[in-house]
Amino acid sequence: MKRKVHYQIQPRQTVPPPSGQIHVEQIQVEQAQEEIDNFLQALESYPARAAKEPHVTFQQHITSIFAADRSTPRRRH
């Protein structure tokens, strides 16, 4: 009589991404958060600037905020 062979399927082990990839993803998240913060800051501060400088468009205002943020050194974690 033949013996039955019972195959067992082993679960696949998940391999974490390389540490360099995690670092890149973290940087991307931080950059996206900075852009969101800058946009919200521009929304909040534009009415006051428009009252003082009526010729300034929102586009000009937000561009100046992003330019000011880029001129300050970035924090390293």
Secondary structure, DSSP 8 states (H G I E B T S, - for coil): ------------------HHHHHHHHHHHHHHHHHHHHHHHHHHHHHHHHHH-TT--HHHHHHHHHHHHHHS-----
